[in-house]
């Protein structure tokens, strides 16, 4: 019986899949791949908000009923697929719907992995470059669209998966509810995973479990064909720091543009 559902609302290309698989080493925790359960709930919210049958009834009563529908639907979903008491549901959409998560169950807890944005954008560009045999579906030569690294950087900053995540995160910081989330820098996690995982357990208020960071088995699986060339959900078994190569991939001028445009991010998460 699931006792508590938590959320992994990390930025793309920031180690969320790795974190999910580490946490699932704990026999009490069920970690999802990229989950669609939030889509069920958001679509239900749309129907509840616009449906005449709901609008015609007592609104306080309907709010209580909708809350019960969401909470029981969320827990019923996971009780049908796991007998582990704790769930970490992974979806970037929780970052933009953290208030909704608190409506479903007050005191919602979301883990958000972040990474130097220059590394995130470089990772997207590297995926573009290493798949020349596949149509990236973002380039249009007739319209001179996304034909250079400079223009692709602009595209990545506004299109899914990076664009919406950064907008949601900016909103969380501006409104101050980021203070209720746990942020883990990808660079810190790969340098000292034990320290960062202890922070996770402390935040989730769960007893610590000794993890094996030298042999992380891939327990969550996603078909990256669905995500196109920019999807990459395979993990390495050993956690170790990455050598950042964003300058060589994006160029100094683009790296400077990223820092200038997202100064709030670099300040909030202490990137230099």
PyMOL commands that set and color helices and strands:
alter all, ss='L'
color gray80, all
select helices_A, chain A and resi 16-23+37-50+52-55+59-79+93-96+98-104+117-129+149-158+162-175+177-180+186-191+193-204+228-230+246-250+252-261+263-268
alter helices_A, ss='H'
color red, helices_A
select strands_A, chain A and resi 4-8+29-34+86-90+110-114+182-185
alter strands_A, ss='S'
color yellow, strands_A
deselect
rebuild
show_as cartoon
